[in-house]
Amino acid sequence: MKVCVTGASGRAGRAVVADLVEHGHRVIATDLVRPAAGLEMPTFLLADLCDYGQAVEVLQGAEAVVHLANIPAPGIRTPAVTFNANIAMNFNVFQAATAAGLSRVVWASSETTLGLPFAVPPRYAPVDEDHYPVPTSTYALSKVASETIADQFAQWSGIPFVALRFSNILGPRDYQGFPSHWGDPRKRSWNLWGYIDERDAAAACRLALTADVTGSPAFIIAAADTVMTRPSADLMREVFPGVPVAAGVDGCATLLSGDRARQALGFVPEHSWRDHVAVPASR
C-alpha cells in the first residue's frame, strides 16, 4: 500500500515510517520540519497542513494516510493556538483524504480525551473507551472535536476513519527515568501510570490500516503494564481511593484498557520498559 505519513519527523512519525517500510509499504513522509540529520526517510515533502492546498498535494497518489501531525501536547503553545492549529490540520487532512477517495484514514487522537490529567479521579478503572469524552484542556478538546469531525466524514464518504487514542509515547531511551517515579505514585498518576512504546504505537497504526472496521471507531493504545513496580490495584487504593477497579487487574497490569484494540485491530503490545530497566528484587 502507498501510505502518506504526516508528522513524519516526530517521535511517533519516525517509528511509523520505519515500521511501514519494514513491512513492505511505500511511504510518502511529510512534516512541517525536516527530519533530523542522518535520519533515513523515504520520499519526504515539507508541508504546512494548516494550508488545505498543501494537504491536498501531499496526499496525491496515496492510497491511505496515517495522520500524526499536530501540536502534540498541551502547554507547548498557547491554548488557542493549540486548538486552532490542530483543528485546521485535522480538517484539512480529513477533507483532502475524502476528496482523494483514500481507502483509509488512521489518525492520532489522544488518551487526554478520557479525562487526563486525572485531577478529578476517573469514574472507574481500567479506563476504557466509554470514559470518553472528558476533555480538560484545549488540546484534549481539539481531539474530541476532531473525532466528531472524523465521524461525519466517515458517514459522508464511507471511508473508515480510525482514531488511535495513544497513551504517552515513549521509547527505550526514556525508560531509565522510570525509577524516579517509584517513590511517589502521584508523580505519574496523571494518566494512571500509562505509556506506550513507540514501536507498539507504530504497529497499531499499521494494523489499523487494514483492520476490518467501518465508520469512525476509536481505540485506546497503551502498553500492557504501567510505569510502576507496585501492583496497579494498590496504586489505585492509595491515590484514587473509592474508585472501583475491575476484577482481574493483577500485578502491574495497565489501567488503560486495550481490550477493544485487541479485538478490532488485533493489536497486542509487545514491548515493555521492563525489558530495558532492571527492577529490584524487593519490588
C-alpha positions in Angstrom: 0.0 0.0 0.0 1.2 3.5 -0.7 0.7 5.4 2.6 1.2 9.1 3.4 2.5 9.6 7.0 2.1 13.2 8.3 4.2 14.4 11.3 6.9 12.0 10.0 9.7 13.9 11.6 8.3 13.4 15.1 8.8 10.6 17.6 5.7 8.6 16.5 6.1 9.5 12.9 9.7 8.3 12.6 8.7 4.9 14.2 5.6 4.6 11.9 7.6 5.3 8.8 10.3 2.7 9.7 7.6 0.1 10.6 5.7 0.6 7.4 8.8 0.4 5.2 9.9 -2.7 7.1 6.6 -4.3 6.3 6.7 -3.6 2.6 4.6 -0.5 2.3 5.6 2.5 0.2 5.7 5.7 2.2 5.3 9.4 1.4 6.6 11.2 4.5 5.6 14.8 5.3 6.1 17.3 8.1 6.5 21.0 8.8 10.1 20.4 9.8 12.7 18.4 8.1 13.9 15.1 9.6 16.9 15.2 11.8 20.3 15.0 10.1 21.3 11.4 9.3 17.8 10.0 9.7 16.8 7.9 6.7 13.5 8.9 5.3 11.7 7.8 2.1 10.0 10.3 -0.2 9.8 13.4 2.0 7.7 16.5 1.4 7.9 19.7 3.5 4.4 20.9 4.1 2.2 23.0 6.4 -1.0 21.1 6.8 -2.8 24.2 8.2 -3.0 25.1 4.5 -5.6 23.0 2.7 -3.9 23.1 -0.7 -0.7 21.6 0.8 -2.8 18.8 2.4 -4.2 18.0 -1.0 -0.8 17.9 -2.6 0.9 15.6 0.0 -1.9 13.1 -0.5 -1.6 12.9 -4.2 -1.0 9.3 -5.2 -1.5 7.9 -1.7 -3.9 5.1 -1.0 -4.2 5.7 2.7 -2.9 8.2 5.3 -1.6 7.9 8.8 -2.1 11.4 10.1 0.1 12.2 13.1 0.8 15.9 12.5 -0.5 18.0 15.4 0.8 20.1 18.2 1.4 17.0 20.4 0.5 18.1 23.9 -1.0 20.8 26.0 1.4 23.5 27.2 3.6 23.7 24.2 1.8 26.6 22.5 -1.0 28.8 23.9 -4.3 27.1 24.4 -5.9 29.0 21.4 -3.1 28.3 19.0 -3.1 24.6 20.1 -6.8 24.2 19.4 -7.0 26.2 16.2 -3.8 24.6 14.6 -4.9 21.1 15.4 -8.4 21.6 14.2 -7.1 23.1 11.0 -4.7 20.3 10.3 -7.2 17.6 11.1 -10.0 19.1 9.0 -7.7 19.7 6.0 -6.3 16.2 6.0 -9.8 14.6 6.5 -11.3 16.7 3.7 -8.3 16.1 1.4 -8.4 12.4 2.1 -12.1 12.3 1.4 -11.8 14.3 -1.9 -9.0 11.9 -3.0 -11.0 8.8 -2.2 -8.4 7.2 0.0 -9.2 3.8 1.3 -8.4 4.5 5.0 -7.6 7.4 7.4 -5.7 6.4 10.6 -5.1 9.3 12.8 -3.7 10.2 16.3 -6.3 11.1 18.8 -5.2 11.1 22.5 -5.7 9.5 25.9 -6.4 13.0 27.1 -9.9 12.8 25.7 -10.7 10.3 28.5 -10.1 12.9 31.3 -6.4 13.3 31.6 -4.8 14.7 33.6 -6.9 13.0 36.3 -7.1 15.9 38.7 -10.7 14.7 39.0 -10.5 10.9 39.7 -11.7 8.6 36.9 -15.1 7.1 37.3 -13.6 3.5 37.2 -10.5 1.6 36.2 -9.3 0.3 33.9 -10.5 3.3 31.9 -11.9 2.3 28.6 -13.4 4.0 25.5 -16.7 4.5 27.3 -15.0 7.0 29.6 -14.9 9.5 26.7 -15.3 12.4 26.4 -13.8 14.3 29.3 -11.5 17.0 27.8 -9.7 19.1 30.4 -7.6 21.2 28.1 -7.9 22.9 24.7 -5.5 20.2 23.4 -7.9 17.4 24.5 -10.8 19.4 23.2 -9.2 19.6 19.8 -9.0 15.8 19.7 -12.7 15.4 20.9 -13.8 17.9 18.2 -11.7 16.1 15.6 -13.3 12.8 16.5 -16.7 14.3 15.8 -15.4 15.8 12.5 -14.0 12.4 11.5 -17.3 10.7 12.3 -19.1 13.0 9.9 -16.5 12.5 7.1 -16.8 8.7 7.6 -20.6 8.9 7.2 -20.4 11.1 4.2 -17.7 9.1 2.4 -17.9 5.5 3.6 -14.1 5.7 4.3 -13.1 4.2 7.6 -11.6 6.9 9.9 -9.7 5.1 12.7 -8.8 7.2 15.8 -6.0 5.9 18.0 -6.1 7.3 21.5 -2.4 7.0 22.2 -1.1 6.9 25.7 2.2 8.7 26.5 4.5 7.6 23.6 8.0 6.7 24.9 11.0 4.6 23.9 13.9 2.8 25.3 15.9 6.0 25.9 13.2 7.3 28.2 12.9 4.2 30.4 15.9 4.9 32.5 14.0 7.7 34.1 11.2 5.4 35.4 12.8 4.7 38.8 12.3 8.3 39.7 8.5 7.7 39.8 8.6 4.7 42.0 8.9 6.5 45.4 5.8 8.7 44.9 3.0 7.3 42.8 1.4 10.7 42.5 4.1 11.8 40.1 2.7 9.7 37.3 -0.9 9.4 38.4 -2.0 11.9 35.8 -2.6 9.2 33.2 -3.0 6.2 35.5 0.8 5.4 35.1 0.3 4.6 31.5 2.5 4.7 28.4 3.0 3.1 25.0 6.3 2.1 23.4 6.9 3.9 20.2 7.4 0.6 18.3 4.0 -0.6 19.5 2.4 2.7 18.6 3.8 2.2 15.1 2.4 -1.4 14.9 -1.0 -0.1 16.0 -1.0 2.3 13.1 -0.1 -0.4 10.6 -2.7 -2.8 11.9 -5.4 0.0 11.7 -4.7 0.5 8.0 -6.1 -2.9 7.2 -8.3 -3.9 10.1 -11.9 -5.0 9.2 -13.6 -1.9 10.6 -16.2 0.6 9.4 -17.2 4.1 10.4 -15.1 6.1 12.8 -14.1 3.8 15.7 -11.6 5.0 18.4 -9.3 2.8 20.3 -7.0 3.2 23.4 -3.5 2.3 22.5 -1.5 1.6 25.7 1.2 -0.8 27.0 0.2 -3.9 28.8 1.8 -2.7 32.1 2.2 0.5 34.0 5.4 2.5 34.5 5.4 1.4 38.2 6.7 -1.6 40.1 3.8 -1.7 42.6 0.6 -3.6 41.9 -1.9 -1.4 40.0 -4.7 -2.1 42.5 -2.5 -0.9 45.3 -1.7 2.3 43.4 -5.4 3.0 42.8 -6.3 2.5 46.5 -3.6 4.9 47.6 -4.0 7.7 45.0 -7.7 7.3 43.9 -9.4 5.7 46.9 -13.0 4.9 46.3 -12.6 4.5 42.5 -13.8 1.0 41.6 -11.2 -1.3 40.0 -12.4 -4.2 37.9 -11.7 -7.7 38.9 -8.8 -9.2 37.0 -6.3 -6.3 37.3 -3.4 -8.3 38.5 0.1 -7.2 39.3 1.3 -4.2 37.3 -1.3 -4.5 34.6 -2.4 -1.4 32.7 -5.2 0.8 33.9 -5.9 2.0 30.3 -7.9 -0.8 28.7 -6.6 -2.2 25.4 -9.4 -4.8 25.0 -11.2 -3.1 22.1 -8.0 -2.5 20.2 -7.1 -6.2 20.6 -10.5 -7.3 19.5 -10.9 -5.0 16.5 -7.4 -4.3 15.3 -5.6 -7.4 16.5 -3.2 -5.1 18.5 -1.3 -6.7 21.3 1.6 -4.6 22.7 4.9 -6.4 22.6 7.3 -4.0 24.2 7.8 -3.1 27.9 10.1 -0.9 29.8 10.9 -3.9 31.9 13.0 -5.3 29.1 15.3 -2.3 29.4 15.5 -1.4 33.1 16.4 -3.8 36.0 13.7 -4.0 38.7 15.0 -4.5 42.2 14.1 -8.0 43.5 12.2 -6.4 46.5 9.8 -4.9 44.0 
